[in-house]
Amino acid sequence: MSQEEQETRLEQLQEQYERYKQRPLDLSLARGVPSSEQLKLSQALINDTPITQWLSDDEIDIRNYGGLYGIKEARELFGSLMETSVEETFIGGNSSLHLMYAVLNHFMFTAEKPWSQDATVKFLCPSPGYDRHWFMLEQLGIEMISVPLTGKGPDMDTVETLVSQDPAIKGMFVVPTYNNPTGETVSDEVVDRLAAMTTAHDDFLIMWDNAYVVHHLYEEREVVKNILEACKYALNPNRVVQFVSTSKMTIPGSGVSAIGASVDRMQEIAKAFSKQIISFDKINQKRHVEFLKDRETIEAHMEKHAEILAPKFEWIDAILHAFFGEEERSHFVEWTQPKGGYFVHLTTQDGCAEEVVRRMKDIGVHLTDANAAYPYGNNPRDNSIRLAPSNAKLDHLEIAMEALCVCIELVTLEKIELTN
Amino acid sequence: MSQEEQETRLEQLQEQYERYKQRPLDLSLARGVPSSEQLKLSQALINDTPITQWLSDDEIDIRNYGGLYGIKEARELFGSLMETSVEETFIGGNSSLHLMYAVLNHFMFTAEKPWSQDATVKFLCPSPGYDRHWFMLEQLGIEMISVPLTGKGPDMDTVETLVSQDPAIKGMFVVPTYNNPTGETVSDEVVDRLAAMTTAHDDFLIMWDNAYVVHHLYEEREVVKNILEACKYALNPNRVVQFVSTSKMTIPGSGVSAIGASVDRMQEIAKAFSKQIISFDKINQKRHVEFLKDRETIEAHMEKHAEILAPKFEWIDAILHAFFGEEERSHFVEWTQPKGGYFVHLTTQDGCAEEVVRRMKDIGVHLTDANAAYPYGNNPRDNSIRLAPSNAKLDHLEIAMEALCVCIELVTLEKIELTN
């Protein structure tokens, strides 16, 4: 574009933005929240899944106290998602975040040799990642070290170098399937290297948050290699603690979560839980087993979610493509085309993301804070925006995306103008 | 009794004990677990309380993420139990223990000035008390100081002296209504003194576990003075954090728990929770509101529990009275006659409790470990036994109690014999 063309274009965009400002929208693409249409898929779980049997398969009265590990049929069901045995599976409440926090809290403060005895405790944080993981680490006083992602999981050269040298690094988070927000899935090679890598801290912990394990958008599914098996094979059986939940399968606020780990690791974690809870909600476990039945039924159920979700992802891609698909405009923004999960990640030009999100907020479209996917929200390049389209209707999504495209181009051109 | 009579009696008891040993029982009075008959009172909650309205009174979709504080109607309902306003009420998951642990964990490790920065952190533990409170404190590395109970709550002279002198004492537990296991309820005077006492640690915390707030056995009800009001009046509004749950109202494993505290205290606690969970199970909150409705309905529901429970307590009292009611035999054991709650507490002669519980175990009757109601299980007098009759059928209870009376007399006489 010539200088003149650029100025004309900038004027057009500024006019367009003023029009948005005069008639502000009221939309949010901020959080990965299932839509009403998706919630209806599990309505039967709430009102039409009668419990007729009070005894679990392992003869626990599901109404009463007891059964800290969860009922056997739930451990089987969640084991089928994590590829763990019943003995390697522990069932929690409605929140895998709570399980993660409790596990980290235990190793940090109440374990036999708590991490907090060291002057500094560090964690590797593949970024962009899940902001709630970072909030949790910050709350617990764990220093976060950002490591890059490659499109196939964390950059293992960087990870291996760091963990082999610094015993203060006690562990790392990984969202292995359809990472929040980049949508990438870790390769088999990454799984093997994570399982086998030499670590300066001898009881290294991988927090394996497999939140999107069956959250495929298409028939072509990305499936992660069994990390626990890989860890056992590498003689590091206690290295990984896996987490899954039904939050985005059934009812977000009333689902069931689970931990998968080696029997030794599991027993240590269960012992820590035994000081803070007698048992999680076994009736809800039973309801979920009745409703979700087995892995096959879960996958069929997830296809119904995909039918609702996939068009939203395709719409985002189509609109971004329409605005920025031509080669001469492709430098404004890059975006992901995930095969599953809940997010599209945008990489703007350096120094533009915060301003784009601010401009969107001013016209009534709420996005996740720019760069929130980085520890401490600290991304020196200021180029990361996360989109969560699940809870937006298609027509609203179109309006929001068009406004976003205007804001991206506007902010980028203004920045170029300023630099010149 | 003459020496000779005593020896004859001892022989009789030993023979009787041998007969038990030859035909061991299989009974437990170990934990305060509701019986099947009680669980049936809330069966409708599980299968026949349809949810027809997805929006809560404060317009939260009860199925989705969000609503960390709980839905308004649940906050109202639990506020009616704790005499707190909606703003002073926070709703948790199925476990008040979990809420207690999270609160203590926060003040210990993640608060602005965490207790763990001090070399030693201490808590007052009115004893005999609830063993799971002590397990929790021990797990968190908090040193426990046992303080005596008076029959009207903790011995306030001792409490006031200790907390005024030692800034390492950060707080204390109280089970205000029908204390586990002594059954006593704190008097208005104790409430006022707790609220107003001068503490060396300037942000003293009272963990007010009102687990048995509506768990009356008879029409004559013991009601505790409003502690939060008393704390506000004494200008210590943040001193108390109250806990209640429906575990022993509805379904023990699938109930709802709540916290009551000043708005400031509540917001601090909620902020800590916001790092570890998005929201608790709001569908279950709604179900409980539909089922329990209001305080009046709760009290009527609790009367049905009382009808089932009261005969068990009366049976225990009757059998103990039959064995040890005569003045000449009254020195063998003292027992409580609670007006509510779940436990009867026995005070044996010094040095007898552990042996009695061991003898009972050997004939197949499982009791809570002797002296478990003391911090670290450490009761120098070895005289404390807790009975939890709720889950025993009346005929089994009779058999167990007769065996217990035999064991108490046997162990006591053997001890006297040994001493002579």
Interface residues (C-beta under 8 A of the other chain):
Chain A: R31 V33 P34 S36 L39 I46 N47 P50 I51 W54 D61 I62 R63 N64 Y65 G66 G67 G93 N94 S95 L97 H98 Y101 A102 N105 M108 F109 T110 S116 R132 F135 M136 E138 Q139 L140 G141 S247 I251 P252 G253 S254 A272 K275 Q276 I277 I278 S279 F280 D281 K282 I283 N284
Chain B: R31 V33 P34 S36 L39 I46 N47 P50 I51 W54 D61 I62 R63 N64 Y65 G66 G67 G93 N94 S95 L97 H98 Y101 A102 N105 M108 F109 T110 S116 R132 F135 M136 E138 Q139 L140 G141 S247 I251 P252 G253 S254 A272 S274 K275 Q276 I277 I278 S279 F280 D281 K282 I283 N284
